Amino acid sequence: MKKLANKVAIITGGADGIGKAAVTRFAAEGAAVSIWDLNEEKGNQLAAELKEKGFDVGFQKVNTASYQEVEAAANELFAAKGQIDVLVNNAGITRDSTLKKMTPESWQQVIDVNLTGVFYCTKIVSAYMTEKQYGRIINTSSVVALYGNFGQTNYVASKAAVIGMTKTLARELGRKGITVNAVAPGFIATEMVAKMPENVLQGMRDKTPVGRLGKPEEIAAAYLFLASEEAAFINGTVLSVDGGITL
């Protein structure tokens, strides 16, 4: 039996990169997946491609930093499917600069999407999960949340806060049948990363004990494990998928 058969999943930031890999993997494992993203072109294209293969995948244009949009999208999905079982808070942005050069706008944009958006999605979707006494919530943090990173005060602050939120929500929601865990990816070879200069990419490889960048599919596999019944007794953990870079 497929690992997510008869489950309904939301994957934020699902139109591209790690999110796209997760949507594809979750659909292949039997989940009905809703892609939440602002990129209509890529989101609809991915949904169409997977539908052609016989998978149950749809796209909803959602700004996760808007409480109203999240609430409306969750209501729409629940009305259509009658349940929401899995939430992957994968959406995130960067606005990198040193503290001296970082603007208040750059700070707030990252906090709004990477932290407040996780709060909004979790608050709204967990209410549906509570009704069913079942749910899996997976939050995307980052290895930089564990050791910091030059020029990323806003990003690191948001991802470190996600870890704290994950542990707190795991305590609050565990008795309601909902587990809450986080995944902390290392350097992953997404399309965005692949466009970086070769010397930067080589520097990333050199810092990683296994000597390579991770694949989006490897993060998707971690999401899948935490969303599955195999991880039913895992709650409040942070799973680093980073090739050993934090050692």
PyMOL commands that set and color helices and strands:
alter all, ss='L'
color gray80, all
select helices_A, chain A and resi 17-28+40-52+67-81+104-132+144-147+153-176+191-194+198-207+216-227+229-231
alter helices_A, ss='H'
color red, helices_A
select strands_A, chain A and resi 8-12+32-37+57-61+86-89+135-140+178-185+238-241
alter strands_A, ss='S'
color yellow, strands_A
deselect
rebuild
show_as cartoon
